[in-house]
């Protein structure tokens, strides 16, 4: 059975990684123009807006003051990869590795549409999206919640097993990160995964891992960038 513990009030300091586990710092990308206007992105490749770039710079500054990571893994989508490059630059130019398995959930026919309009414009896809059936795929090639969960947890485990004894950073998306929370806390409620929030996992192996920090955005508290656009909740995309 997996073990977990959560600290929502992280002070920004961590002990150095232990030889028995990988410390994986999972960061959501900065804001995009589509986040700000409730437009569904999924696998569509949208870059950061200026707000998102400033958010990325602030989280980069935070991570630069914590124990050094050995590598950054990033979704290959622009909004995550650009966030990762900003973090890497601030953290001494560490390597950024693109990994398509770290992408947001594919949302099929809903991608590119404004969220509050999809019930009328794409009723079939919307019905699939809000279905309680976690095996329900989204028309147009979209993933079910089970498929997203399997992809997300497998991707994190692969990274964790490769980097035992190291600290690594993973830059991904709201839906992906929420799936990791479900993995750690099957009966918990994740709340909203804000842009550039930080979560920390310790992975010992396939059946032993802990969630040490969840969704921390203390680095944004004094910046004016805490208000987030669309995404990061159950409608994430």
C-alpha angles and dihedrals in degrees: 000000000000120000125219142175127178133211113186094177102063116175092207097255127110133178116244115276117275120235090242098060146030116240107218118191108200117200129185115224123257124266123291130200087253091054088053093052099039093248116155113242109173106154094346110117110241122166127224120273121225091269089054093050091053091048089051091051091052095049088044090056090050094050092046088063093052127076109300119264119224096218143353122229116199140182108253092235113109097242092057098035093051089050089050093050091052090051092046092051092052092045097058101281098291118179120276116209119197115223120180090200087072093064126122119265112287105243100189117203092007094067114111094020129112109253099229091053101049097085087065102031099040106020096161094050091042091053089052091048095054095039117127087219104099091198090061111118122208115245113252097046098305122156127245118233089253091054090049091048093050093047094046098047093043091051093051093046091051091054093043095051091048094051106040109159092023138095114233135175124225120195114199145132141288098257093045092050093047088055089056090053090053087052091053099036110025093178098036132100113235099199117204120335101217126207111282093004115158126226124177126209128185110208117196096166143313095303103029124063137128133215104221102172128019130200097333116179099166088126089067097048096096098034106071091239098102094100105091131199127226121328138042095092131077088295091056117149 
